[in-house]
Amino acid sequence: MQKRPIEPERIEQMISGIVRRLESMGETDIPSAVIGEIVMETLARIDTVAYVRFASVYKNFQAADDFDKFVSELRPPVLNEE
């Protein structure tokens, strides 16, 4: 979320929410894949650019096509107006 217009308090709230969610699972060991998915869900609600940045690392994008496919899935479908 570096260089994104997000208040530091909002970032702290996001982190606290993620921690509470993880704690509520009642597990001592939580797979990193679960944590990554929770972080992605949270970022998607807060800031699309931060979400795409995180996803690019988390999902290990290797090429521009990976970005294109991912971003195209974020866009709403185009309706044909006839």
C-alpha positions as CSV (number, residue, x, y, z in Angstrom):
1,M,0.0,0.0,0.0
2,Q,3.1,2.2,-0.3
3,K,2.4,5.5,-2.1
4,R,-1.4,4.8,-2.1
5,P,-3.8,7.4,-0.7
6,I,-4.8,5.4,2.3
7,E,-4.9,6.8,5.8
8,P,-2.5,5.0,8.2
9,E,-5.4,4.5,10.5
10,R,-7.2,2.6,7.8
11,I,-4.2,0.4,7.3
12,E,-4.0,-0.3,11.0
13,Q,-7.7,-1.2,11.0
14,M,-7.2,-3.6,8.1
15,I,-4.3,-5.3,9.9
16,S,-6.3,-5.6,13.1
17,G,-9.2,-7.1,11.2
18,I,-7.0,-9.7,9.6
19,V,-5.4,-10.6,12.9
20,R,-8.8,-10.9,14.6
21,R,-10.0,-13.1,11.7
22,L,-6.9,-15.4,12.0
23,E,-7.3,-15.6,15.8
24,S,-11.0,-16.5,15.5
25,M,-10.0,-19.6,13.5
26,G,-8.7,-21.0,16.8
27,E,-5.7,-22.6,15.0
28,T,-2.1,-22.4,16.2
29,D,-0.8,-23.0,12.7
30,I,-2.4,-21.3,9.7
31,P,-1.1,-22.1,6.2
32,S,0.4,-19.1,4.4
33,A,-2.1,-19.7,1.5
34,V,-5.0,-19.0,3.9
35,I,-3.3,-15.8,5.1
36,G,-2.6,-14.7,1.6
37,E,-6.2,-15.2,0.5
38,I,-7.5,-13.2,3.5
39,V,-5.1,-10.4,2.8
40,M,-6.1,-10.4,-0.9
41,E,-9.8,-10.3,0.1
42,T,-9.2,-7.4,2.4
43,L,-7.1,-5.4,-0.1
44,A,-9.7,-5.9,-2.8
45,R,-12.2,-4.0,-0.6
46,I,-9.8,-1.2,0.3
47,D,-7.7,-0.4,-2.8
48,T,-7.7,-2.1,-6.2
49,V,-4.1,-1.0,-7.0
50,A,-2.8,-2.4,-3.7
51,Y,-4.8,-5.6,-4.3
52,V,-3.2,-6.0,-7.8
53,R,0.3,-5.3,-6.5
54,F,-0.1,-7.8,-3.7
55,A,-1.6,-10.4,-6.1
56,S,1.2,-10.0,-8.6
57,V,3.7,-11.1,-5.9
58,Y,1.5,-13.6,-4.1
59,K,0.4,-15.3,-7.4
60,N,3.9,-14.9,-8.8
61,F,3.0,-13.2,-12.1
62,Q,5.7,-14.0,-14.6
63,A,4.6,-12.0,-17.7
64,A,2.4,-9.1,-18.8
65,D,-0.2,-11.6,-19.8
66,D,-0.6,-12.7,-16.2
67,F,-1.4,-9.1,-15.2
68,D,-3.8,-8.7,-18.1
69,K,-5.7,-11.9,-17.3
70,F,-5.9,-11.0,-13.6
71,V,-7.0,-7.4,-14.3
72,S,-9.6,-8.5,-16.9
73,E,-11.2,-10.7,-14.3
74,L,-11.6,-7.6,-12.1
75,R,-13.5,-5.6,-14.7
76,P,-17.2,-5.9,-14.9
77,P,-18.5,-7.6,-18.0
78,V,-19.3,-5.4,-21.0
79,L,-23.0,-5.4,-21.9
80,N,-23.9,-5.2,-25.5
81,E,-26.4,-2.4,-26.1
82,E,-28.6,-3.2,-29.0
